Amino acid sequence: MKRKFRYYKIPGNVAYGVILFASVVAAFWGAAEFFHEGWFEPYGKYLPYYLMPAAILIFLNLLALSYPRFGGVLVIAGTTAFLVWRYNVLMKLHYVVPPSFWVMGIIFMFPGFLFIIDGYLRKKHGLEKPSKFTLRTHKKFIVAIVLPVLVTVATGIPLLKRNLERIPLKDYGEVKLKGSGVELTFAGSGPAWLFSNKNPVVYKGKKYSGLSWNEIALFGKTPLGFEHKRYGLGYNGTKKSIYYATQNDFENYNMFRYIDSAGKQLTDSVYDYWRLPSIDEYVRVLTFRDSNAGGSFDYETGRASYKIKPDKDAPLWAPEKEVIYYWSATSANDTTAYDISYSGMVRKILKTVKQDYRGFRAVRVKSN
């Protein structure tokens, strides 16, 4: 006998499918990002942070399957709280909030309303939760848990293999690297190489990590130092008052001019022993294992190309430390500068941005 299609189940099924899809995407993101930006000593410490989005979505889906109206309210309330929090963060950082931000918020709220409708329809049609657990009666519960877990494992295994095969860094001293038409001597541990916020830049007894391009570029501008340089000295809390350092500012005032010959101290005197590589130079020296990646950079398109995709290998990178991006000395436009990831991706980043996983590694200009 042909079963009658129950139209009143559509809202609940659609909501379930949307949350399931979101949990799968979150599982993929979590695994990929953990091995990208979360893979540093002590390994695994931040793993729960990357798994949390998928875990929350799985929990909401399971809750809504049993208590659709309550689950729906939580989806709406949680999305609203996240949007408000994120909007306030972006506003404080003077980021432009695109219309897509609100569109995505509405999309994430949509399943919540569907779950609430589903709850009323279930009650109206007398649907009861199955009392005995079987694969057939609880297949939605099983899929909601198993599918994201499988995606996490399938995504993580090849990335784990890649990371374990990286060339470890045994010496934090200076190193000479040859690239496509360049030969550079990179700084060792000290203020010219920021590879971790646990090894910050020290100036006048104060520690600094996650420096913005503005702070680096305007260091030598009176008054000397990093203080009040993130948004420019004339900053009064408004977006209009932000001063973005220019390429000329960088050449004249950047912090690397003030580092001593040994690369061990950031001083009050100009020495010009060190400089930050251009984005083109970084691209040319990136490697994969023991081989140069054959990179080149196109300034017109702002894109890098490689014969082989680079990785976070020594001696240019410290694979076990948190920094995965290096600032370059190259301003991209009025408000952004180029940074580069260990995988060779070149990006335009706001000059005011501060993040602990972005550092730099200077090169020697001259010896004593």
Sequence and secondary structure as in RCSB ss.txt:
>XXXX:A:sequence
MKRKFRYYKIPGNVAYGVILFASVVAAFWGAAEFFHEGWFEPYGKYLPYYLMPAAILIFLNLLALSYPRFGGVLV
IAGTTAFLVWRYNVLMKLHYVVPPSFWVMGIIFMFPGFLFIIDGYLRKKHGLEKPSKFTLRTHKKFIVAIVLPVL
VTVATGIPLLKRNLERIPLKDYGEVKLKGSGVELTFAGSGPAWLFSNKNPVVYKGKKYSGLSWNEIALFGKTPLG
FEHKRYGLGYNGTKKSIYYATQNDFENYNMFRYIDSAGKQLTDSVYDYWRLPSIDEYVRVLTFRDSNAGGSFDYE
TGRASYKIKPDKDAPLWAPEKEVIYYWSATSANDTTAYDISYSGMVRKILKTVKQDYRGFRAVRVKSN
>XXXX:A:secstr
      GGGHHHHHHHHHHHHHHHHHHHHHHHHHHHHS SSSTTTTHHHHHHHHHHHHHHHHHHHHSHHHHHHHH
HHHHHHHHHHHHHHHHHTT    HHHHHHHHHHHHHHHHHHHHHHHHHHTT    SS  TTTTHHHHHHHHHHHH
HHHHHHHHHHHHHHTS      S EEEE SS EEEE  SBTTEE  TTS EEETTEEE S  HHHHHTTTSSS S
STT SS TT  SSGGG     HHHHHHH GGGGB TTS  B SS    EE   HHHHHHH EETTEE   EEETT
TTEEE SS   S TTTS TTSS  EEEEEEE SSSEEEEEETT  EEEEETT   TTEEEE EES   
